[in-house]
Amino acid sequence: MKNSKTQKSSNLESVTKVMTKDGRYASGYELSNGEVVSVDEAVRMAKNGEIKDVVVSVTRNGDEYLRSTPDDDESNNLSNLPHEKEY
């Protein structure tokens, strides 16, 4: 298992695209290595420190999802990444 404290940031994956089924809500994410993972898998990876520049948030309904690490730069938010509709 990877450990965020011992793994260098440059070795971590990053989110490069948001996958959607309805055009609005994320159903998965494409990572910098080209792999497409579900929201649940991405949340697990983020909790294990395997994806950089994201945090896990929770909806009012208790569903977990990824958000960009909060900062003053809106250009690096996940909502500004390319979105692709899954069929």
Secondary structure, 3 states (H helix, E strand, C coil): CCCCCCCCHHHCECEEEEEECCCCCEEEEEECCCCEEEHHHHHHHHHCCCECCEEEEECCCCCEEEEECCCCCHHHCHHHCCEEECC
